[in-house]
Amino acid sequence: MRNHSPEIMVKAFQMVGLGEEDVKAKFPAMYNAFTYGAPPHAGAAPGIDRMIMLLSGEESIREVITFPMNQKAQDVMMDAPSAVSQKQLDELHIAIVAEEE
């Protein structure tokens, strides 16, 4: 079973000498995903995109993914990530607040 808990992730990295702040700084995407509840899958994902890559004779999985991200994690087809308007934030009842130091 792959790890899907931020607490276990932090404990695993503590075993190799990294503290929680190190984990948050060096692996923010994974840590954040785990805090929102990444599902346990035990490696049972079907890998359909990889199967299609092989069946179509492509050398890169990026050629068969519908909206691949570039090396900066940007989706150039959808211009994401991008700024949102105040109207969009209001619609979703999201408030941006300054972080206290």
C-alpha positions in Angstrom: 0.0 0.0 0.0 1.4 3.3 -1.0 1.5 6.1 1.6 -1.5 8.4 1.5 -1.2 10.1 4.9 0.8 13.3 5.6 1.6 12.1 9.2 3.1 8.8 7.9 5.0 10.8 5.2 6.5 13.1 7.8 7.5 10.1 10.1 9.1 8.3 7.1 11.2 11.4 6.3 12.1 11.9 10.0 13.7 8.4 9.8 16.2 9.9 7.3 16.8 13.1 9.3 14.2 15.5 7.7 11.8 17.3 9.9 8.2 18.3 9.1 9.2 21.8 7.9 11.8 20.2 5.5 9.1 17.9 4.1 6.7 20.8 3.6 9.5 22.9 1.9 11.0 20.1 -0.3 7.8 18.2 -1.2 5.0 20.7 -1.1 2.8 19.2 -3.8 2.8 15.7 -2.3 2.3 17.0 1.2 -0.6 19.2 0.2 -2.2 16.4 -1.8 -2.0 14.1 1.2 -3.6 16.7 3.5 -6.6 16.8 1.2 -7.0 13.1 1.3 -5.2 11.4 -1.6 -6.8 8.0 -2.0 -5.0 4.7 -1.3 -4.7 2.7 -4.4 -2.0 0.1 -3.7 -0.6 0.5 -7.2 -3.8 -0.7 -8.9 -4.2 2.2 -11.3 -4.8 0.8 -14.8 -2.3 3.0 -16.6 -4.6 3.5 -19.6 -2.5 6.3 -21.0 0.6 4.1 -21.0 -1.3 1.3 -22.7 -2.5 3.8 -25.4 1.1 5.0 -25.8 2.3 1.5 -26.4 -0.6 0.5 -28.7 -0.2 3.7 -30.8 3.6 3.3 -31.1 4.4 6.6 -29.5 7.7 7.0 -27.6 6.4 9.6 -25.2 3.3 9.4 -23.0 2.9 13.2 -23.5 1.8 12.4 -27.1 -1.3 10.6 -25.9 -2.3 12.6 -22.8 -5.1 15.0 -23.7 -3.8 18.1 -21.8 -0.2 17.5 -20.9 1.6 19.9 -18.7 4.9 21.4 -19.6 8.1 21.2 -17.5 6.8 24.2 -15.4 3.6 22.3 -14.5 1.6 24.6 -16.8 -1.2 23.5 -19.1 -0.7 25.6 -22.1 -3.9 24.5 -23.8 -6.0 25.8 -20.9 -3.7 28.6 -19.8 -3.4 27.1 -16.3 -2.6 28.0 -13.7 -3.8 31.5 -14.3 -5.2 34.4 -12.2 -8.8 34.4 -11.2 -11.1 37.4 -11.0 -12.7 38.7 -7.8 -16.1 37.8 -9.4 -15.0 34.1 -9.6 -13.8 34.1 -6.1 -17.0 35.7 -4.9 -19.1 33.1 -6.8 -17.3 30.3 -4.9 -17.3 32.1 -1.6 -13.5 32.1 -1.5 -11.7 34.8 0.4 -8.0 35.5 0.0 -6.5 36.7 3.2 -3.0 37.8 4.0 -0.8 35.3 5.9 0.1 36.6 9.3 3.8 36.4 10.2 
